Amino acid sequence: MEPFIIDFYNEMPYGVNVIENMNKELIKIQDENSMLNDKVLDLKKLIENNSRLHELEIMIKELQILKLKRKKKSFGCF
């Protein structure tokens, strides 16, 4: 990057200001990315827990069906 004439009169060259602004933008985007990553992890945990809950519901239904089958067999005379 070639220096500008105005850089002679400023404390810092123009390029330094651009880099500082880019660094500020990067920090802002990294914070936003971190926040979104936390939300994704929370949603993954929620989905995992929901999946486990669904599996438990299926197991309970299967156990109830087995219980009903046993009752039918125990009372049958024929």
N, C-alpha and C positions, 0 to 999 in steps of 0.2 A: 504494500500500500504506500503510495507516494505521499509525502507530507504536503499539507496545504500551507499557503502563506499565512493564513490566520492562525495556524498552530504556533507560529513564532510569538504571537501576542497572548495566547492562552497558557494557563498553567500546565494543562495536559493536552496532548494532541487529540484531534477529533476521533481517531480510531479508538482511543482509550474509553471515551464516552460511549461509543457504540458497544464495546465489549462489556462495559459495566451494565448497560441496559439489557444486553443479552443475558448476562449472569442473573440479573434481577428477574427477568422473564423465566429463566431456567428454574430458579428457586420456586417461583410461583407455580410453575407446571409440575415440578417434583412434589410439592405439597399437595396439589390437586390429585396427582397420580397416587400418592400414598393414601389419601382419603378414599379414593375410589377402590384401591386395592383392599383396604379394610372392609369396605362395603361388600366387595366380592367375597371375601373370606367369611363374612357374617352370613351372606346368602348361601354359600356352600355348606356351612354348618347347619343352617336351617333346612336346606334340602336333604342333607344327610339324616338329620333327626326326623324329618318327615318320612323319609324312606324307611327308616327303622320303625317308625310308628305304623306305617302301612304294612310292613312285614309282620309286626306283632298283631295287627288286626286280622291278617290272613291266618296266622297261627291260631288265634282265639276262635275264629270261625271254624277252622278244621277241627279243633278240639271239641267244639260244641257239636259238630256233626258226628264225630266219633262217640261222644257221650250219648247222643240220641240213638245211634246204631246199637250201642251196648244195651240201652234200655229196651229197645225193641226185641233184641235177642233174649234178654233175660225174662221177659214176660210171655214169650211165645210158648204155647203148649204143643204146637204141631210141628 
